[in-house]
Amino acid sequence: MFKTMTTVVFTFLFSTAAFAGDCVMKIERKPCPGKETDALKPYNGKNPTEEKKSADSLEKCTKIAEDASKIVRKGTLSEKAVTASFDGKDLGKPFTANSTCK
């Protein structure tokens, strides 16, 4: 009984992991003039940055990349561009957002 339950648990864990893929995003931020330090501080001054998220499909990775391109800290960034790949396959287009500097 224990051996059967262990087999079922391991099968479930490994089968769900097999369907997830890597969504790798390269995110480039263009700071507003005079806001360079504030804009890049959360990223230790790095620009561009790379983020990796788990996704179960190309469509899910596309949605993650679109969401990542949105500018949250308005007045700090003037532009944000995201290029992404899902399991090594380029999504084929950048996702961008623009905001006015104050």
N, C-alpha and C positions, 0 to 999 in steps of 0.2 A: 504494500500500500504506500509506504513512504517513498519507495523508489519511483512509483508511478506518479505521485504528486510532484516530486522533484523534477521529473522529466517534463511534466506539463508546465510547471512554472518556468523552467529554463527555455522551453520552446516558445512560450508566450513572450518572454523578455527579449529573446533574440529575433523573433519574427517581427515585432514592432520596431526594433532598432534597424532592421534591414530595409524598411520602407522610408526611413528618414534620410534626407540628403543634406549637404552643406550648401548654404546660401552665403557666399562670400561677397561682401560689399566694400568697394573703395569709395570713401566719402571725402570730397574736397570742399572746403569752405572758403568763401571769400569774405573777409571781415570788412566792416564799414571803416572808412578812414578814421584813424585815431583809436580804433577799438580792437586792434590786432591782439593785444595781450589778453583782454577780456574774452574775446571770441575763441581763442585757442587754449585758454587756461584749463578747461576741463579735459583737454586732450594732451596735456603736458607740452604744449607748443607745437605738436606735430600736425602737419597738414601736407598731404592727405593722411587719413587714417584708414585702417582696415578693420572691419567687423565681420564676425562669422556667427551665423545663426542656423539653427536646425529648421529644415522645411521638408514637408512631405511631398511637395510637387513643385513644378516649374511655376505654376500659377501662384502658389503660396509665396515663393521666393520673390516673384514680381510684386506682389502686394507688400511684402516686407520692405523691398527697395523703394517703392513709392512712398510708403509711410516714413522711411528714413530720410527722404529728401525734403520733407516739410521743415520749414524754419520755425522753430519754437521760440527762440530768443530774438524776437524782432527788435531792430534798432542796434543790434550787435553784428549780425551777418547780413550782407547784401545779396549773396547768392550761395546756393548749396547744390552740388551735383553728385549723384550717386550712379556708379556703374556696378553691375553685379553679375555674378555667374552662379549657376546651380549645378553642382557636381561637375565643375570644370567647364560647363557649356555657358558661353557668354549670352546674356539675355538679349543682346542686340541693340539696345538703345539706352542712353543715359536718362536718368530721372532728375529733373532740375526744379528749383523753386527760387524765386526772387523776392526781395523785400526792400522797401525804401529805408535808407539810413536817416536817422534823426539828428 
